[in-house]
Amino acid sequence: MSMFNDQTRLWKVNNDTCADTVYNAIKSGYRLFDGACGMSSQSPSQIPECDSYVFLDYGNEQESGQGVARAIKEGIVKREDLFLVSKLWNSFHDHDRVEPICKKQLKDWGIDYFDLYIVHFPISLKYVDPSERYPPGFTYDGKNVVPGNATIQETWQAMEKLVENGLAKSIGISNFNGQLLMDLLRYAKIVPATLQIEHHPYLTQEGLVKFGQSQGIVITAYSSFGPQSFLELDMQRAKDTPLLMDNATVKKIAEKHSKTPAQVLLRWATQRDVAVIPKSNNQGRLAQNLDVTGWDLEKSEIDDISGLDKNLRFNDPLNVSTAIRQ
Ligand SMILES: NC(=O)c1ccc[n+]([C@@H]2O[C@H](COP(=O)([O-])OP(=O)(O)OC[C@H]3O[C@@H](n4cnc5c(N)ncnc54)[C@H](OP(=O)(O)O)[C@@H]3O)[C@@H](O)[C@H]2O)c1
């Protein structure tokens, strides 16, 4: 299965429509679905001094599983045709918490293995029992962000056990920088299959992309459209940033190829061997985002788009650091 042209993502896919969105995406040809335990629906204002952090809110794994089950039941796909991805949330990094939470997530999806299971952030937070609150979000008690004690080595070794025990076919990481990745590679028995990072023309992360690729790690881009994704979260930094889809360079290249700016942004990434996982709740845009492989940008066009880099990050968990209780 191509890593590039049949993937969709489940963050901000609404719970009430999620099963239908997943089912319709499978019908449209999507085969990879990227879910996560996600976080609770806390608003940033519930954490003091934390008004710019993005609170992910997938929390839709049961509904995603229902969409998958319907497609399998109707004979549209078999389980083995799909590539189902989920993530280990920060509160479950302790070595003895990894397998139980992975099993809970599998149960929510209604499946018995993930094709890929990813460490969502290189951040360990104090354990929150799922019977208390699920998904737990960033806070321990609904108010305070409390660090956990797990090292990334401990967490990665527990992730490797998931592969040994058949709960995950492959494992990966997300939101790691180059330094953390170099450290992990010192002890990893299993090299991460992928590194999922924020990646768009305002944040090209050339060094990290090249280093990861040199280690045989597939780099996967999230938020490929830059600020677009963060507007619906009302993030001020996104509101203050010109949209990539309105950028003159991107628009000119799109017109030349008779494609949309969104398609150009996705092709720019895939031609740099970066996998993309665009999210859409809209059937037409889902179809549009699949049509991004049968045509090529010229090298000069790729370079012009890369030239828009401003090292501008929208999803920065360090924005919660001022709220962390030691
Ligand atoms: N590992 C992590 O920490 C992490 C963090 C963030 C995201 N992710 C993953 O990456 C996925 C994608 O990232 P994302 O949701 O941030 O952003 P994205 O895919 O870059 O952007 C989604 C936004 O673009 C719009 N859109 C999608 N296709 C479009 C098109 N062809 N033309 C115009 N607008 C379009 C969507 O609106 P409509 O829905 O209305 O089309 C939505 O507002 C997430 O769902 C999640 O699975 C992972």
The ligand as a Tripos MOL2 file, in Angstrom:
@<TRIPOS>MOLECULE
LIG
   48    52     1     0     0
SMALL
NO_CHARGES

@<TRIPOS>ATOM
      1 N1          0.9250   13.5700   16.0900 N.am      1 LIG1
      2 C1          0.3650   14.7090   16.4520 C.2       1 LIG1
      3 O1          0.7020   15.3150   17.4770 O.2       1 LIG1
      4 C2         -0.6870   15.3010   15.5550 C.ar      1 LIG1
      5 C3         -1.0410   16.6500   15.7300 C.ar      1 LIG1
      6 C4         -1.9910   17.1850   14.8700 C.ar      1 LIG1
      7 C5         -2.5590   16.4050   13.8800 C.ar      1 LIG1
      8 N2         -2.2070   15.0910   13.7700 N.ar      1 LIG1
      9 C6         -2.8240   14.2260   12.7390 C.3       1 LIG1
     10 O2         -2.7250   14.8070   11.4750 O.3       1 LIG1
     11 C7         -4.0140   14.9500   10.8970 C.3       1 LIG1
     12 C8         -4.0460   16.1170    9.9640 C.3       1 LIG1
     13 O3         -3.6000   17.2730   10.5830 O.3       1 LIG1
     14 P1         -4.5190   18.5130   10.8570 P.3       1 LIG1
     15 O4         -5.9070   18.0900   11.1190 O.co2     1 LIG1
     16 O5         -3.7820   19.3440   11.8240 O.co2     1 LIG1
     17 O6         -4.4590   19.3570    9.5780 O.3       1 LIG1
     18 P2         -4.5930   19.3860    8.0380 P.3       1 LIG1
     19 O7         -4.9190   18.0820    7.4540 O.co2     1 LIG1
     20 O8         -3.3740   20.1100    7.6200 O.co2     1 LIG1
     21 O9         -5.7770   20.4310    7.8590 O.3       1 LIG1
     22 C9         -7.0780   20.1920    8.1510 C.3       1 LIG1
     23 C10        -7.8410   21.4820    7.8210 C.3       1 LIG1
     24 O10        -7.7580   21.7580    6.4200 O.3       1 LIG1
     25 C11        -9.0740   21.6890    5.8330 C.3       1 LIG1
     26 N3         -8.9090   20.9850    4.5580 N.ar      1 LIG1
     27 C12        -8.6580   19.6660    4.3520 C.ar      1 LIG1
     28 N4         -8.5420   19.4090    3.0330 N.ar      1 LIG1
     29 C13        -8.6970   20.5930    2.3900 C.ar      1 LIG1
     30 C14        -8.6980   20.9780    1.0160 C.ar      1 LIG1
     31 N5         -8.4550   20.1000    0.0470 N.pl3     1 LIG1
     32 N6         -8.9200   22.2860    0.7170 N.ar      1 LIG1
     33 C15        -9.1670   23.1940    1.6780 C.ar      1 LIG1
     34 N7         -9.1890   22.8930    3.0030 N.ar      1 LIG1
     35 C16        -8.9580   21.6020    3.3550 C.ar      1 LIG1
     36 C17        -9.9200   20.9430    6.8400 C.3       1 LIG1
     37 O11       -11.2570   21.3660    6.8040 O.3       1 LIG1
     38 P3        -12.4620   20.3340    6.4200 P.3       1 LIG1
     39 O12       -12.4300   19.2120    7.4100 O.co2     1 LIG1
     40 O13       -13.6640   21.2020    6.5390 O.co2     1 LIG1
     41 O14       -12.1810   19.8820    5.0270 O.co2     1 LIG1
     42 C18        -9.2820   21.3750    8.1580 C.3       1 LIG1
     43 O15        -9.7120   22.6840    8.5000 O.3       1 LIG1
     44 C19        -4.9530   15.0130   12.1230 C.3       1 LIG1
     45 O16        -6.2730   14.6870   11.8430 O.3       1 LIG1
     46 C20        -4.2810   14.0210   13.0530 C.3       1 LIG1
     47 O17        -4.6410   12.6830   12.7680 O.3       1 LIG1
     48 C21        -1.2610   14.5440   14.5780 C.ar      1 LIG1
@<TRIPOS>BOND
     1     1     2 1
     2     2     3 2
     3     2     4 1
     4     4     5 ar
     5     4    48 ar
     6     5     6 ar
     7     6     7 ar
     8     7     8 ar
     9     8     9 1
    10     8    48 ar
    11     9    10 1
    12     9    46 1
    13    10    11 1
    14    11    12 1
    15    11    44 1
    16    12    13 1
    17    13    14 1
    18    14    15 2
    19    14    16 1
    20    14    17 1
    21    17    18 1
    22    18    19 2
    23    18    20 1
    24    18    21 1
    25    21    22 1
    26    22    23 1
    27    23    24 1
    28    23    42 1
    29    24    25 1
    30    25    26 1
    31    25    36 1
    32    26    27 ar
    33    26    35 ar
    34    27    28 ar
    35    28    29 ar
    36    29    30 ar
    37    29    35 ar
    38    30    31 1
    39    30    32 ar
    40    32    33 ar
    41    33    34 ar
    42    34    35 ar
    43    36    37 1
    44    36    42 1
    45    37    38 1
    46    38    39 2
    47    38    40 1
    48    38    41 1
    49    42    43 1
    50    44    45 1
    51    44    46 1
    52    46    47 1
@<TRIPOS>SUBSTRUCTURE
     1 LIG1         1 GROUP 0 **** ****
